[in-house]
Amino acid sequence: MHLLVMGKSAYSRVIDGTPVPITIAGHTAQFTRPLISYALARGMAVSYAYPLRPSGCLMLDPRDAVPDGVVEVPFNDLSAQKAPLHIGWLSVEASLRQAVERQGGIDWVFLPYAFPLAPLLAGLKEKYGYRLALFLRGGDGYQWPDPRWVAETLGDAGHAHQVCGLYKESLAAADFVGVASKWLGDVVAGHGVRWHAVVESPAAMWLGTGPEPPWDRARFSADPGVTRRIGDLDASKKWVLSAGRIHPDKHLDLAADIFASAGLDGWQLVLSGVGTGLDGLATGALAELVAKGSACVLEVPPRIVHALFQVSDAYLQTSLPSATFVDARPSSVTSAAFHGKPVVLPIAAAGGVSESVAPENLREFGFDVRGLDPTGPDGRAETVRRGAAALRGLEDADLAARAGAANARHASGSSVDAVFDRVWARLGER
């Protein structure tokens, strides 16, 4: 099979002297990378199209590399001369054509995040003779098929219906549509979009060649890719991990407030993320925790992020649904559960986070935030109180161990092989 994967920049490298960083997002670090490794391991010819000038939450990892055997066909977001128009679609098609020419044809194009390239790739199917698989990860499923949301974004209701119509036509034209969670599938179905299977982002795992080397805290801490942004790791304490983009959507500041309120003795809060909101994060409860050696902020590259889940003791999830963001199924929670960690998490009115953990974990370590407004002082205080109460459950070592073991059983089907074995089985039915 000849496979073309097209998406954001999932690897860190230098091309002709220009650094090309990783765009940190679940559908890059925890979907594109394992997808490419899976395909290569099964003898597929793999091409990879990505932007040379990525944007978003970016990270450079000097030890990262695109796997051997991948045909790289990067594209640019070009601007038209003498007109304020972006014509990046020409560069995208040029990359597609280059992959077709170098591989002698393309059987499948995989798009790990459907918006905005799905309409272009659906329109080029017949021209280049490939089949198209789209994987809805979040806003590409719950925002862009929704005319009301698009109207608010574009400011033109009539135009919004046309945009939604074109986008949904491309989803209908795809040969396979996967959704990150059952919750997201229900949402897109409500907008008249047909999907074929739940395809979560796999758990963070070793993707290197050969057997995985043993990991412990000393080896993890010494890796040159681990960057200390605030504070430092304390290997003598147990680690509560909270990971994600440093962005208001992820509410990492809430993690600090919850951890401080819980008052766990002998534990450290480890925040792992990258983004532009670090200065705003390093205040209040987090600053006090760092001063006491009870918290730190790291940047951990996708190459070894699985090791951080392995050596941590528990996970704290704090992203909450809002008018602009819902976590359809966070790969960090899937990863923590897969590696057998108890997960403290909000039970919210929207989102698919609960699908990644065992019912036992949800019962013992879930805290109900339905009906609370975390942006207001009263709602935030109550959210912190409930989250801290759930976090204190970690003091019961037996309870935490049982929840972690239940999570490992529940998430065993989220390994890289298991997730993509199911995808390829479904593709064989198409």
Secondary structure, DSSP 8 states (H G I E B T S, - for coil): -EEEEE-S--S-EEETTEEE-EE-SHHIIIIIHHHHHHHHHTT-EEEEE-BSS--SSEE--TT----TT-EE--B---B-TTSS-B-HHHHHHHHHHHHHHHHT--SEEEESS-TTTHHHHHHTHHHHT-EEEEEE-SHHHHTTT-HHHHHHHHS-HHHHHHHHHHHHHHHHHSSEEEESSHHHHHHHHHTT----EE---------SSSS-----HHHHHH-TT-EEEES---TTSEEEEEES-SSGGG-HHHHHHHHHHHT-TTEEEEEE--STTHHHHSSHHHHHHHHTTSEEEEE--GGGHHHHHHH-SEEE------SS---SS-HHHHHHHHTT--EEEEE-SS-SGGGGS-HHHHHHHEEE-TT--TTSHHHHHHHHHHHHHHHGGGGSHHHHHHHHHHHHHHGGGGSHHHHHHHHHHHHTT-
